[in-house]
Each structure stands twice: as C-alpha cells, then as structure tokens.
Amino acid sequence: MSKDKSLLLSETLRERVYARNAEIVADNAKKAQQSQWNLVIQGETEISKSLKLNWQKLQALATNRVRTTDPLDILHSNEIFDFYGVPVSALLQQFVVADHVINIT
C-alpha cells in the first residue's frame, strides 16, 4: 500500500472516530437532560397546590437507610446494597393533606 493511500485511510478513520465521539457526547447530553426530573404529588391539600420535589429536595428527605440484597440481580444475590429512602409519612407531612380527606392512594 502506498504512503499516500495509507495516510488517506488514516485520515478517513480519524474522521469517523471524531464523528462517532460527537454522537456519543450528544447522546450523553440528551440523557443528562432527561435525568433531570421532579416528583410531583397532587391531590387535595390544605393549600390546594401540588408538591413538587426536585432531586436535591428528595435527597434531603431521604434519611431512612435500608440495607438489602437486590432481588433482580441474580448474579450477585448475596451482595448487600445501601439505599436511602423517603418514608411516605415524610412526603405526606410535606404535602399537608386536607382535613376532609379520608383516603390516600
């Protein structure tokens, strides 16, 4: 193979790599935007407004530590995972259910 042809192939490969990297970066940026979510709780409250919690607010409420196995991970069935969660009661305190409400689902 001639030196010119080898350089041309190297340049073509480099361009493909750059293009693929740009696609990966764009996909990751899109996924990052999608992962920014809010938990919205709606219903009959004392102030008649929804409760909206972003990830940071939800993390601040997550004070209950749970150590458990992951039942869906059969390859590591004995591995213990540390989770922090939010009790439903803590969400209900934030939500302030109206006095006349008798059922919460």
Sequence and secondary structure as in RCSB ss.txt:
>XXXX:A:sequence
MSKDKSLLLSETLRERVYARNAEIVADNAKKAQQSQWNLVIQGETEISKSLKLNWQKLQALATNRVRTTDPLDIL
HSNEIFDFYGVPVSALLQQFVVADHVINIT
>XXXX:A:secstr
  HHHHHHHHHHHHHHHHHHHHHHHHHHHHHHHHT  EEEE S BTTS  EEEEHHHHHHH  EEEEEE TT GG
GTT EEEEEE  HHHHHHHH B TT     
